[in-house]
Amino acid sequence: MQATLNEKAYQHVRVMLTRGDLAPGQRLVTRTLAEDIGVSLAPVREALHRLATEGLVEHVPGAGAFVRNPDRQDLEELYVLRDATESCAAAEAARYAPEECLDELAAIVDVWCEIAESISTNSKGHATKSQLDRWLDNEEQFHEILVKSSRNRLLAKVVRDYRAISAVFEAQRGDPSILTQEVAEETCHSRRELLKALRARDSELARKLTSEQIQRGRKTVLGHLTRKSRNTAG
């Protein structure tokens, strides 16, 4: 029973973190979370401890637990991991993915292209908060299907164990300006090229395209953070 309550508290807080409902740097009040979840304080404390070991929560002596504010090194390490795992998964998926999984990936790309089209009508030239959330929801689903399609249990375990690192990137949900029309359209194009490689069962091309996509994402995100930092300093 206690294990179930611990898991309930963990999943609840983790979802709030990955959805951006809790802002980086925000203090996590154990009693408030316990009331929201409907559990006692103990499961929440256990959840926060577990999230701290995963890098999502930071304990400050004498002050309490806070949502970890990811820094540039966090994101650099994330992209190294994503490149290694997703590129490998894409290569294996080109060999083993059933057609129904490829059809699921194609459906996600279609959703992205719809979002890209809707972004083009925004006066600010970038996504709204709801568009970014929908985009990232599909990003996570695309990744999960790709890894599942690789049929590699060890690879899937690495991805599962380090999902918390991917969740650090989810903190970007709070800034819709990161998803511009140009970025959205480039992603749609590159993912369609990846789908062609997967359907052609071309493992090396699938690996290459996935690595290139991740490195473009790295350049976009880190460049955006640099510009944002400069603007704030100015």
C-alpha positions in Angstrom: 0.0 0.0 0.0 2.8 2.4 1.0 4.7 1.6 -2.2 1.5 2.4 -4.2 1.1 5.8 -2.5 4.8 6.5 -3.0 4.4 5.8 -6.7 1.3 7.9 -6.9 3.0 10.9 -5.3 6.1 10.4 -7.5 4.1 10.2 -10.8 1.9 13.2 -9.8 4.9 15.5 -9.1 6.9 14.3 -12.0 4.0 15.0 -14.4 3.8 18.5 -13.0 7.5 19.0 -13.5 7.6 17.7 -17.1 4.5 19.6 -18.1 6.0 22.9 -16.9 3.3 23.4 -14.2 6.1 23.9 -11.7 8.5 26.6 -12.8 12.3 26.2 -12.5 13.4 27.5 -9.1 10.0 27.2 -7.6 9.9 25.9 -4.0 8.1 22.6 -3.5 5.9 22.7 -0.3 5.5 19.2 0.9 2.2 19.8 2.8 0.6 21.6 -0.2 1.6 18.7 -2.5 0.3 16.1 -0.1 -3.1 17.9 0.1 -3.3 18.2 -3.7 -2.4 14.5 -4.3 -4.5 13.2 -1.4 -1.7 11.4 0.5 0.2 11.9 3.7 3.6 13.8 3.9 5.7 10.6 3.8 5.0 9.6 0.2 5.6 13.2 -1.0 9.0 13.3 0.8 9.9 10.0 -0.8 8.8 11.3 -4.2 10.9 14.5 -3.8 13.9 12.4 -2.7 13.6 10.2 -5.7 13.2 13.2 -8.1 16.2 14.8 -6.5 18.3 11.7 -7.3 17.0 11.9 -10.9 18.1 15.6 -11.2 14.7 17.2 -11.4 14.5 18.5 -7.8 17.2 20.2 -5.8 17.4 20.1 -2.0 18.8 23.4 -0.5 19.9 22.9 3.2 17.7 25.0 5.5 15.4 26.1 2.7 13.7 23.0 1.3 13.2 21.4 -2.1 13.1 23.4 -5.3 12.4 22.6 -8.9 15.9 22.3 -10.4 16.8 25.1 -12.8 18.6 23.3 -15.7 21.8 24.9 -16.8 23.7 24.8 -20.0 25.7 21.7 -18.9 22.5 19.8 -18.2 21.3 20.4 -21.7 24.7 19.6 -23.3 24.7 16.3 -21.5 21.1 15.6 -22.5 21.9 16.1 -26.2 24.9 13.7 -25.9 22.7 11.1 -24.5 19.9 11.7 -26.9 22.2 11.5 -29.9 23.7 8.2 -28.7 20.3 6.5 -27.8 18.0 7.9 -30.5 20.5 7.5 -33.4 21.1 3.9 -32.4 17.3 3.3 -32.0 16.6 4.8 -35.4 19.2 2.4 -37.0 17.7 -0.6 -35.3 14.2 0.6 -36.1 15.0 0.7 -39.8 15.7 -3.0 -39.5 12.9 -4.2 -37.2 10.1 -1.6 -37.0 6.7 -3.1 -38.1 4.8 -1.1 -40.6 2.1 -0.1 -38.1 4.8 1.6 -36.0 6.0 3.5 -39.0 2.5 4.5 -39.7 2.2 5.8 -36.1 5.4 7.9 -36.7 4.0 9.2 -39.9 0.8 10.3 -38.1 2.8 12.2 -35.6 4.7 14.0 -38.4 1.4 15.0 -39.9 0.4 16.5 -36.5 3.6 18.5 -36.5 3.0 19.8 -39.9 -0.5 20.9 -38.9 1.1 22.8 -35.9 3.7 24.3 -38.2 0.9 25.6 -40.5 -1.0 27.1 -37.6 2.2 28.8 -36.3 2.4 30.6 -39.6 -0.7 32.5 -38.8 0.6 33.7 -35.4 1.5 37.4 -35.4 4.5 36.8 -33.2 6.0 34.2 -35.6 6.3 31.5 -32.9 4.2 28.9 -31.2 1.6 29.6 -28.5 1.9 27.8 -25.1 -0.7 25.3 -26.2 1.0 24.7 -29.5 4.3 24.1 -27.9 2.8 21.7 -25.3 1.1 19.7 -28.1 4.4 19.7 -30.1 6.4 18.4 -27.2 3.8 15.8 -26.3 4.2 14.4 -29.8 8.0 14.7 -29.6 8.0 12.4 -26.6 5.6 10.0 -28.3 7.7 9.9 -31.4 10.8 9.1 -29.4 9.1 6.3 -27.4 7.7 4.7 -30.6 11.1 4.9 -32.3 12.8 3.2 -29.3 10.1 0.6 -29.0 10.5 -0.2 -32.7 14.2 -0.9 -32.2 13.3 -4.1 -30.3 16.4 -3.6 -28.2 15.6 -4.2 -24.5 18.9 -2.8 -23.2 18.5 0.4 -25.3 15.0 0.8 -24.0 16.2 0.4 -20.4 18.8 3.1 -20.8 16.2 5.4 -22.3 13.7 4.5 -19.5 16.3 4.9 -16.7 17.3 8.3 -18.0 13.9 9.7 -18.9 14.4 12.2 -16.0 17.2 13.8 -18.1 14.8 14.2 -21.0 12.4 15.8 -18.6 15.0 18.5 -17.9 14.5 19.6 -21.5 10.7 19.7 -20.9 11.3 22.7 -18.8 11.5 24.6 -22.1 7.7 24.3 -22.2 7.6 27.6 -20.4 9.0 29.5 -23.4 6.9 29.1 -26.6 9.2 31.5 -28.5 11.7 28.6 -28.9 9.4 27.0 -31.5 9.4 29.3 -34.5 7.8 28.6 -37.8 11.2 28.0 -39.3 12.1 25.4 -36.7 8.8 23.7 -37.0 9.0 23.5 -40.8 12.6 22.2 -40.7 11.6 19.6 -38.2 8.7 18.4 -40.4 10.9 18.1 -43.4 13.7 16.3 -41.6 11.3 13.8 -40.0 9.7 13.0 -43.3 13.2 12.3 -44.6 13.8 10.0 -41.6 10.5 8.2 -42.3 11.6 7.5 -45.9 14.9 6.0 -44.6 13.0 3.9 -42.1 10.5 2.6 -44.7 13.5 1.9 -47.1 15.1 -0.1 -44.3 18.3 2.0 -44.6 19.8 1.7 -41.1 22.9 3.9 -41.7 20.8 6.7 -43.3 18.3 6.6 -40.5 21.1 6.8 -37.9 22.7 9.8 -39.8 19.5 11.7 -40.2 18.5 11.2 -36.5 21.9 12.4 -35.3 21.7 15.5 -37.6 18.2 16.3 -36.3 19.3 16.1 -32.7 22.4 18.3 -33.3 20.1 20.9 -35.0 17.9 20.8 -32.0 20.9 21.3 -29.7 22.0 24.3 -31.8 18.5 25.8 -31.7 17.9 25.3 -28.0 21.3 26.4 -26.7 21.4 29.3 -29.2 17.9 30.4 -27.9 19.1 30.2 -24.3 22.2 32.3 -25.1 20.1 35.0 -26.8 17.6 35.0 -24.0 20.4 35.4 -21.4 21.9 38.3 -23.4 18.6 40.0 -23.6 18.0 39.6 -19.9 21.4 41.0 -19.1 20.9 43.9 -21.5 
